[in-house]
Amino acid sequence: MPGGGQHLEDFGPTVKFVDAVLGVLIKELIENRAGHRAVGGVPVLLGAPGRFGPLPPETDSLLKVVAIKGLCREANVAKIDVGPKGAVASFRGDNYANPLGLMQHVAKNSLIWKVRPDQKVVVKGEWDTPAQRLDAAEKILTVLAKLAKG
């Protein structure tokens, strides 16, 4: 390769190992985002006031997006759109792990939750700011992930 650059494949198992370790750390960050618990024996200082001060708003938003992505995987959500009047979630392959649980939840919360004929879940709400929309997406996906587990 010109300029002496290398491809990631040239590093072989090292890259696979690093990728696996990063995957585990990201998963632990998602699960422990609210506190500064230990990740792999190392304290996570995210969100902990003190020596480093509070997290910048951009970093907090990034951590929420990472958490939302993890929740999407758990709930088999391919896409979620959250706007000022509500949210729409669609599932990968139009499949949901626990359709009975989802329908029971929708029946209990029929004023807010609906399932459209195209298999998309609609949640009504009033979320004016981007921060409110991120929080709403996280809450909706947390419910969907819990329901998917049964």
JOVEN-V485502 format. One record per helix or strand of 3 or more residues. SS is the DSSP state (H for helix, E for strand). FROM is the first residue (numbers start at 1). LEN is the number of residues. If there is no record, write none. Layout:
BEGIN
SS/FROM/LEN + SS/FROM/LEN
END
This chain:
BEGIN
H/2/3 + H/8/4 + H/13/19 + H/57/19 + E/77/6 + E/86/6 + H/92/3 + H/99/10 + E/113/3 + E/121/4 + H/130/20
END
